[in-house]
Amino acid sequence: MTTPPERYYPPQNPGFYLRLSVYWFALSLLWGGMISIVIQHIVAQISPDKKDIFLGWTLGLGALVSTVVGLVIGTISDRSRWKMGRRRPYIIVGSVMTVPALLWLGKIGTTTPSLSLLPLLMFDFCLIQFWTNIGTAPYQAFVPDLVKKENQGAASAYMGMGSLIGQLGGLLLCGLLVQQPNGILTICWTLSIGFVVAMLFTVFTVHEESAAENPSPRMSTWQAMKYSFQVNPREHPDFFWLIASRFVINMGFYTATEFLLYYTSDTLRAPNPAQTVLKIMAIATVSGLLGNFPAGIYADRISKKKIVYIAATLTGAAIFGFLVTSNISFALGMAFIFGAGYGAFQAVDWALATNLLPDYDEAKFMGIWHAAFTIPQVIAPIVGGAVAYLFNEGALKSAVASYGSGFGYRVVLCLVIVYLGAGCLILRPVRERLAHISEDAQE
């Protein structure tokens, strides 16, 4: 299983990287406000007393579906023989089929809240994850497919920029509309239209060669499903150390962001929690863009690991600030530092993955890399939700009552710092590939 001897690369320039990042922008637009505001809002309306637990299970089940679908569809696309390419047919189908699932969520969100809606919400959220990942898993392989290794730091910066701007746009959209009459339905219509437009733009402007002569061995769908889970970390130790590090660092990011709305309402006691979340994320996005491009440029010149260490340090410092403050203005200042670190991490994240990616089964291995993004969504909310509930409403509530309301979310922020530090330690054994990086830098 090897790549073709002569791989097609489009002209490597900023215009191409920008076109390549449009679909990632649309995905970030969809998920930016969906997880941080929309799903949290619906769960809190359905069950205010057990929102921590129910949010964890809702996000966890959806992320589990995302992980499995990403691995399987990525492997299938690696072996596809479509004339329009290995990736684009799946992007089309996944994007189109996401629309009815999103519109169903809009209907659920505008129905009178009751516990009977919870199973429907969980099922529909899993459905959204299923269809979006039909397109996402093959799409992620565009970077190793179409970008030369020596340019992948620059391309990664554009992907990071698309992610940051998309997240901000999603938060603005959802934050402004979620409380309005039929606001969630309006959000879902807007996201659906944007997602389909981005899909059409990508399909018609990102050229992909015909896969009719794909040299990868033919497999039945069942064989591809089994093969998607057959991986040997010993064959690619650096790549799998990276996966482990990314997994733990993302545990930190998702522990911080998925409880942000509840932290601002119950711990900071913000008068308007949704608007405060919007301000925090808007500030973090702006500073993220400031940290994104320098990190992306230097990712092609110096050790990407060092950029990760710097990014994690900045992020951890900001989390410590969130942990100790009860002042909203101070929290907004910490959001700027958090964003700078997160933006730098986003810039180098793709570059590190594609740098260490095996030269075959690209979408399969990018699916494994993506699992280090989605599986933390399964575990982080369950762990964080259980910890928060234990201190906020559970057995330890009376023991920490003197520390103020929402103390459980401060404990959750302690976990974030631990995750970031552990992720950096796990990254230590990784050796980067690029020849122009010195041996000392790779250490």
VEXDREN-2710 file (C-alpha; in Angstrom, 1 decimal):
% VEXDREN-2710
k/r/px/py/pz
1/MET/0.0/0.0/0.0
2/THR/2.0/3.0/-1.3
3/THR/1.1/6.3/-2.8
4/PRO/1.3/6.8/-6.5
5/PRO/4.8/7.5/-7.8
6/GLU/3.8/10.9/-9.1
7/ARG/1.3/12.7/-6.9
8/TYR/-0.6/15.7/-8.2
9/TYR/-0.1/18.9/-6.3
10/PRO/-2.0/22.1/-7.2
11/PRO/0.0/25.4/-7.2
12/GLN/1.0/26.0/-3.7
13/ASN/-0.1/29.6/-2.9
14/PRO/-2.2/31.5/-0.4
15/GLY/-5.2/31.4/-2.7
16/PHE/-5.2/27.6/-2.8
17/TYR/-4.8/27.3/1.0
18/LEU/-7.7/29.8/1.5
19/ARG/-10.0/27.8/-0.8
20/LEU/-9.0/24.6/1.0
21/SER/-10.0/26.1/4.3
22/VAL/-13.5/27.2/3.4
23/TYR/-15.2/23.9/4.2
24/TRP/-13.3/23.8/7.6
25/PHE/-14.6/27.3/8.2
26/ALA/-18.2/26.0/7.6
27/LEU/-17.6/23.1/10.0
28/SER/-16.3/25.4/12.6
29/LEU/-19.2/27.7/12.1
30/LEU/-21.6/24.8/12.7
31/TRP/-19.9/23.4/15.8
32/GLY/-18.6/26.7/17.3
33/GLY/-22.0/27.7/18.7
34/MET/-23.7/24.3/18.5
35/ILE/-21.8/22.8/21.4
36/SER/-21.0/25.9/23.4
37/ILE/-24.5/27.5/23.3
38/VAL/-27.3/25.6/21.4
39/ILE/-27.0/22.1/22.9
40/GLN/-26.2/23.5/26.3
41/HIS/-29.2/25.8/26.1
42/ILE/-31.6/23.0/25.1
43/VAL/-30.3/20.7/27.8
44/ALA/-30.6/23.3/30.4
45/GLN/-34.2/24.0/29.4
46/ILE/-35.1/20.3/29.5
47/SER/-33.5/19.6/32.8
48/PRO/-32.1/22.5/34.8
49/ASP/-31.2/20.4/37.9
50/LYS/-29.3/17.6/36.0
51/LYS/-27.9/19.6/33.1
52/ASP/-24.3/18.7/33.8
53/ILE/-24.9/14.9/33.5
54/PHE/-27.3/15.1/30.6
55/LEU/-25.0/17.5/28.7
56/GLY/-22.1/15.1/29.2
57/TRP/-24.1/12.1/27.9
58/THR/-25.5/14.1/24.9
59/LEU/-22.1/15.4/23.7
60/GLY/-20.5/12.1/24.6
61/LEU/-22.8/9.9/22.5
62/GLY/-22.5/12.3/19.5
63/ALA/-18.7/12.3/19.7
64/LEU/-18.6/8.5/19.9
65/VAL/-20.6/8.4/16.6
66/SER/-18.3/10.9/15.1
67/THR/-15.2/8.9/16.0
68/VAL/-16.5/5.6/14.5
69/VAL/-17.9/7.1/11.4
70/GLY/-14.6/9.1/10.8
71/LEU/-12.5/6.0/11.0
72/VAL/-14.7/3.9/8.7
73/ILE/-15.5/6.5/6.0
74/GLY/-11.9/7.6/5.9
75/THR/-10.8/4.1/5.2
76/ILE/-13.5/3.6/2.5
77/SER/-12.6/6.9/0.8
78/ASP/-8.9/5.9/0.6
79/ARG/-9.9/3.0/-1.6
80/SER/-12.6/4.7/-3.6
81/ARG/-12.5/4.8/-7.4
82/TRP/-14.8/7.7/-8.2
83/LYS/-14.0/9.6/-11.3
84/MET/-14.4/12.9/-9.4
85/GLY/-11.9/11.8/-6.8
86/ARG/-11.6/9.9/-3.6
87/ARG/-12.9/12.6/-1.3
88/ARG/-15.5/14.9/-3.0
89/PRO/-18.4/12.4/-3.4
90/TYR/-18.4/11.9/0.4
91/ILE/-18.2/15.6/1.1
92/ILE/-21.3/16.1/-1.1
93/VAL/-23.4/13.4/0.4
94/GLY/-22.5/14.2/4.0
95/SER/-23.2/17.9/3.6
96/VAL/-26.6/17.4/1.9
97/MET/-27.8/14.9/4.4
98/THR/-26.8/17.0/7.4
99/VAL/-29.4/19.6/6.5
100/PRO/-32.6/17.6/7.5
101/ALA/-30.9/16.6/10.8
102/LEU/-30.1/20.2/11.6
103/LEU/-33.6/21.3/10.8
104/TRP/-35.0/18.6/13.1
105/LEU/-32.8/20.0/15.9
106/GLY/-34.4/23.4/15.2
107/LYS/-37.8/21.9/15.7
108/ILE/-36.7/20.2/19.0
109/GLY/-35.2/23.5/20.2
110/THR/-38.5/25.4/19.7
111/THR/-40.7/22.7/21.3
112/THR/-42.0/23.2/24.9
113/PRO/-39.2/21.7/27.1
114/SER/-39.9/18.3/28.7
115/LEU/-37.8/15.3/29.7
116/SER/-39.4/13.3/26.8
117/LEU/-37.4/15.5/24.4
118/LEU/-34.1/14.3/25.8
119/PRO/-33.9/11.0/23.9
120/LEU/-34.9/12.8/20.7
121/LEU/-32.2/15.4/21.3
122/MET/-29.5/12.7/21.8
123/PHE/-30.6/10.8/18.7
124/ASP/-30.7/13.9/16.5
125/PHE/-27.3/15.1/17.8
126/CYS/-25.9/11.7/16.9
127/LEU/-27.5/12.0/13.5
128/ILE/-25.8/15.4/12.9
129/GLN/-22.5/13.9/13.9
130/PHE/-23.0/10.9/11.6
131/TRP/-23.7/12.9/8.5
132/THR/-21.2/15.7/9.1
133/ASN/-18.4/13.1/9.5
134/ILE/-19.3/11.4/6.3
135/GLY/-17.9/14.5/4.7
136/THR/-15.4/15.6/7.3
137/ALA/-13.3/12.4/7.4
138/PRO/-12.5/12.4/3.6
139/TYR/-12.1/16.2/3.6
140/GLN/-9.4/16.1/6.2
141/ALA/-7.2/14.1/3.8
142/PHE/-7.1/17.0/1.4
143/VAL/-4.2/18.5/3.2
144/PRO/-1.8/15.5/2.9
145/ASP/-3.3/14.7/-0.5
146/LEU/-2.8/18.2/-2.0
147/VAL/-0.2/20.1/0.1
148/LYS/3.5/19.4/-0.1
149/LYS/5.1/18.6/3.2
150/GLU/7.3/21.7/3.1
151/ASN/4.2/23.9/2.8
152/GLN/2.0/22.2/5.4
153/GLY/2.8/24.7/8.2
154/ALA/1.5/27.5/6.0
155/ALA/-1.6/25.5/5.0
156/SER/-2.2/24.6/8.6
157/ALA/-2.3/28.3/9.5
158/TYR/-5.0/28.9/7.0
159/MET/-7.0/25.9/8.4
160/GLY/-6.5/27.3/11.8
161/MET/-7.7/30.7/10.7
162/GLY/-10.8/29.1/9.1
163/SER/-11.4/27.3/12.4
164/LEU/-11.1/30.4/14.6
165/ILE/-13.2/32.7/12.4
166/GLY/-15.8/30.0/12.0
167/GLN/-16.0/29.4/15.7
168/LEU/-16.4/33.1/16.3
169/GLY/-19.1/33.4/13.6
170/GLY/-20.9/30.4/15.1
171/LEU/-20.8/31.9/18.6
172/LEU/-22.0/35.3/17.3
173/LEU/-24.9/33.7/15.4
174/CYS/-26.0/31.4/18.2
175/GLY/-25.4/33.9/21.0
176/LEU/-27.5/36.6/19.3
177/LEU/-30.4/34.3/18.3
178/VAL/-30.6/31.6/20.9
179/GLN/-32.9/33.5/23.2
180/GLN/-35.1/34.9/20.4
181/PRO/-38.5/33.4/19.4
182/ASN/-37.8/30.5/17.1
183/GLY/-34.2/31.5/17.4
184/ILE/-32.8/27.9/17.4
185/LEU/-34.7/27.1/14.2
186/THR/-33.3/30.3/12.6
187/ILE/-29.8/29.2/13.7
188/CYS/-30.3/25.8/12.1
189/TRP/-31.6/27.1/8.8
190/THR/-28.6/29.6/8.6
191/LEU/-26.1/26.9/9.4
192/SER/-27.6/24.5/6.8
193/ILE/-27.4/27.1/4.1
194/GLY/-23.9/28.0/4.9
195/PHE/-22.8/24.4/5.1
196/VAL/-24.2/23.6/1.6
197/VAL/-22.7/26.7/0.1
198/ALA/-19.3/25.9/1.5
199/MET/-19.6/22.3/0.2
200/LEU/-20.4/23.5/-3.3
201/PHE/-17.6/26.0/-3.3
202/THR/-15.1/23.3/-2.2
203/VAL/-16.3/20.7/-4.7
204/PHE/-16.1/23.2/-7.6
205/THR/-12.9/25.0/-6.7
206/VAL/-10.6/22.4/-5.1
207/HIS/-9.4/20.2/-7.9
208/GLU/-8.9/16.5/-7.2
209/GLU/-7.7/14.0/-9.7
210/SER/-9.8/11.0/-10.8
211/ALA/-9.5/8.0/-8.6
212/ALA/-10.5/5.5/-11.3
213/GLU/-7.0/4.1/-11.2
214/ASN/-6.5/4.1/-7.5
215/PRO/-3.7/1.7/-6.7
216/SER/-4.9/0.9/-3.2
217/PRO/-6.2/-2.7/-2.8
218/ARG/-9.9/-3.2/-3.4
219/MET/-11.9/-4.0/-0.3
220/SER/-15.6/-4.7/0.3
221/THR/-17.4/-2.3/2.7
222/TRP/-17.2/-4.9/5.5
223/GLN/-13.5/-5.5/4.9
224/ALA/-12.9/-1.7/4.9
225/MET/-14.8/-1.4/8.2
226/LYS/-12.7/-4.1/9.9
227/TYR/-9.5/-2.7/8.4
228/SER/-10.3/0.8/9.7
229/PHE/-9.8/-0.4/13.2
230/GLN/-6.6/-2.4/12.5
231/VAL/-3.7/-0.2/13.5
232/ASN/-0.3/-1.0/14.9
233/PRO/1.2/1.9/16.9
234/ARG/4.7/0.2/16.8
235/GLU/4.8/0.8/13.0
236/HIS/4.5/4.6/13.4
237/PRO/5.5/5.4/17.0
238/ASP/5.9/9.2/16.5
239/PHE/2.5/9.5/14.9
240/PHE/0.8/7.7/17.8
241/TRP/2.7/9.6/20.5
242/LEU/1.3/12.7/18.7
243/ILE/-2.2/11.2/18.8
244/ALA/-1.9/10.5/22.6
245/SER/-0.6/14.1/23.2
246/ARG/-3.4/15.6/21.1
247/PHE/-5.9/13.5/22.9
248/VAL/-4.9/14.7/26.3
249/ILE/-4.5/18.4/25.3
250/ASN/-8.0/18.3/23.7
251/MET/-9.3/16.8/26.9
252/GLY/-8.2/20.1/28.4
253/PHE/-9.7/22.3/25.7
254/TYR/-13.1/20.5/25.8
255/THR/-13.2/20.4/29.6
256/ALA/-12.8/24.2/29.5
257/THR/-15.2/25.1/26.6
258/GLU/-18.0/22.7/27.1
259/PHE/-18.9/24.0/30.5
260/LEU/-18.2/27.6/29.7
261/LEU/-21.9/28.7/29.7
262/TYR/-22.5/27.1/33.1
263/TYR/-19.2/28.5/34.5
264/THR/-20.3/32.1/33.6
265/SER/-23.8/31.7/34.9
266/ASP/-23.1/29.7/38.1
267/THR/-19.6/30.6/39.1
268/LEU/-19.0/34.1/37.7
269/ARG/-22.7/34.9/38.2
270/ALA/-22.8/37.0/35.0
271/PRO/-26.1/38.9/34.5
272/ASN/-26.4/37.6/31.0
273/PRO/-24.3/34.3/30.7
274/ALA/-24.9/33.8/26.9
275/GLN/-23.5/37.3/26.1
276/THR/-20.6/36.8/28.5
277/VAL/-19.7/33.6/26.8
278/LEU/-19.9/35.4/23.5
279/LYS/-17.6/38.1/24.7
280/ILE/-15.1/35.6/26.1
281/MET/-15.0/33.6/22.8
282/ALA/-14.9/36.7/20.6
283/ILE/-11.9/38.1/22.5
284/ALA/-10.3/34.6/22.4
285/THR/-10.9/34.4/18.6
286/VAL/-9.4/37.8/17.9
287/SER/-6.3/37.0/19.9
288/GLY/-6.3/33.5/18.4
289/LEU/-5.9/35.0/15.0
290/LEU/-3.0/37.1/16.2
291/GLY/-1.3/34.0/17.5
292/ASN/-2.3/31.8/14.5
293/PHE/-0.3/33.1/11.6
294/PRO/3.1/33.6/13.3
295/ALA/2.9/30.1/14.6
296/GLY/1.9/28.8/11.2
297/ILE/4.8/30.5/9.4
298/TYR/7.3/29.4/12.0
299/ALA/5.9/25.8/11.9
300/ASP/7.7/25.3/8.5
301/ARG/11.0/26.7/9.9
302/ILE/11.4/25.5/13.6
303/SER/10.2/22.7/15.7
304/LYS/6.5/22.4/15.8
305/LYS/6.7/20.8/19.2
306/LYS/8.2/24.0/20.7
307/ILE/5.2/25.9/19.4
308/VAL/2.9/23.4/21.1
309/TYR/4.7/23.9/24.4
310/ILE/4.4/27.7/24.2
311/ALA/0.8/27.4/23.2
312/ALA/0.0/25.1/26.1
313/THR/1.8/27.4/28.6
314/LEU/-0.2/30.4/27.5
315/THR/-3.4/28.5/27.6
316/GLY/-2.7/27.0/31.0
317/ALA/-1.8/30.5/32.5
318/ALA/-5.2/31.8/31.2
319/ILE/-7.1/28.8/32.7
320/PHE/-5.4/29.5/36.1
321/GLY/-6.7/33.1/35.8
322/PHE/-10.2/31.8/35.2
323/LEU/-9.8/29.5/38.1
324/VAL/-9.0/32.1/40.7
325/THR/-11.2/35.0/39.6
326/SER/-14.8/36.0/40.3
327/ASN/-14.4/39.2/38.3
328/ILE/-15.9/39.2/34.8
329/SER/-13.6/41.9/33.5
330/PHE/-10.5/39.9/34.6
331/ALA/-12.0/36.8/33.0
332/LEU/-12.3/38.7/29.7
333/GLY/-8.6/39.6/30.0
334/MET/-7.7/35.9/30.5
335/ALA/-9.7/35.1/27.4
336/PHE/-7.2/37.1/25.4
337/ILE/-4.3/35.0/26.7
338/PHE/-6.3/31.8/26.2
339/GLY/-7.1/32.7/22.6
340/ALA/-3.4/33.5/21.8
341/GLY/-2.3/30.1/23.0
342/TYR/-5.2/28.3/21.4
343/GLY/-4.6/30.1/18.1
344/ALA/-1.0/29.0/18.0
345/PHE/-2.0/25.4/18.8
346/GLN/-4.5/25.5/16.0
347/ALA/-1.9/26.7/13.5
348/VAL/0.5/23.9/14.3
349/ASP/-2.0/21.1/14.9
350/TRP/-2.6/20.1/11.3
351/ALA/1.1/20.6/10.4
352/LEU/2.3/18.2/13.0
353/ALA/-0.3/15.6/12.0
354/THR/0.5/15.7/8.3
355/ASN/4.3/15.9/9.0
356/LEU/4.1/12.5/10.8
357/LEU/1.4/10.9/8.7
358/PRO/2.2/7.6/7.0
359/ASP/2.4/7.8/3.2
360/TYR/-0.6/5.6/2.6
361/ASP/-4.2/5.3/3.9
362/GLU/-4.1/9.0/4.5
363/ALA/-7.8/9.5/5.3
364/LYS/-7.7/6.5/7.7
365/PHE/-4.9/7.9/9.7
366/MET/-6.4/11.4/9.6
367/GLY/-9.5/9.7/11.0
368/ILE/-7.4/8.4/13.9
369/TRP/-5.9/11.9/14.3
370/HIS/-9.5/13.2/14.3
371/ALA/-10.4/10.7/17.0
372/ALA/-8.0/12.5/19.3
373/PHE/-10.3/15.5/18.7
374/THR/-13.6/13.7/19.1
375/ILE/-13.0/11.1/21.8
376/PRO/-12.1/13.8/24.3
377/GLN/-15.6/15.1/23.5
378/VAL/-16.9/11.7/24.8
379/ILE/-14.8/11.6/27.9
380/ALA/-14.2/15.2/28.9
381/PRO/-17.9/16.2/29.4
382/ILE/-18.6/12.9/31.3
383/VAL/-15.6/13.4/33.7
384/GLY/-16.1/17.2/33.9
385/GLY/-19.9/16.8/34.4
386/ALA/-19.5/14.2/37.1
387/VAL/-16.9/16.4/38.9
388/ALA/-19.0/19.5/38.6
389/TYR/-22.1/17.8/39.9
390/LEU/-20.2/16.2/42.8
391/PHE/-19.2/19.7/44.1
392/ASN/-22.2/21.7/42.9
393/GLU/-25.1/19.4/43.8
394/GLY/-23.7/16.1/45.1
395/ALA/-22.0/14.7/48.2
396/LEU/-19.4/17.5/48.5
397/LYS/-21.7/20.4/48.0
398/SER/-22.0/21.2/51.8
399/ALA/-18.2/20.9/52.2
400/VAL/-17.4/23.6/49.7
401/ALA/-20.5/25.8/50.3
402/SER/-18.4/28.6/51.9
403/TYR/-16.4/29.0/48.6
404/GLY/-19.5/30.2/46.8
405/SER/-21.8/28.9/44.1
406/GLY/-20.6/27.0/41.1
407/PHE/-17.4/25.9/42.9
408/GLY/-17.5/22.6/41.0
409/TYR/-16.5/24.5/37.8
410/ARG/-13.4/25.8/39.5
411/VAL/-12.4/22.2/40.3
412/VAL/-13.1/21.4/36.6
413/LEU/-10.6/24.1/35.6
414/CYS/-7.9/22.5/37.7
415/LEU/-8.4/19.4/35.5
416/VAL/-7.7/21.5/32.4
417/ILE/-4.3/22.6/33.7
418/VAL/-3.4/18.9/34.5
419/TYR/-4.4/17.8/31.0
420/LEU/-2.3/20.5/29.3
421/GLY/0.8/19.7/31.3
422/ALA/0.4/15.9/30.7
423/GLY/-0.1/16.5/26.9
424/CYS/3.2/18.4/26.7
425/LEU/5.0/15.6/28.5
426/ILE/3.6/13.0/26.2
427/LEU/4.7/14.9/23.2
428/ARG/8.4/14.8/24.3
429/PRO/9.3/11.5/22.5
430/VAL/8.0/12.7/19.1
431/ARG/10.6/13.3/16.4
432/GLU/9.6/15.5/13.5
433/ARG/10.5/14.6/10.0
434/LEU/11.4/17.8/8.1
435/ALA/15.0/17.7/7.1
436/HIS/15.5/21.4/7.5
437/ILE/14.8/21.2/11.2
438/SER/18.0/20.5/13.1
439/GLU/18.4/17.4/15.3
440/ASP/18.6/19.7/18.4
441/ALA/15.3/21.3/17.4
442/GLN/13.6/18.0/16.9
443/GLU/14.6/17.0/20.5
END
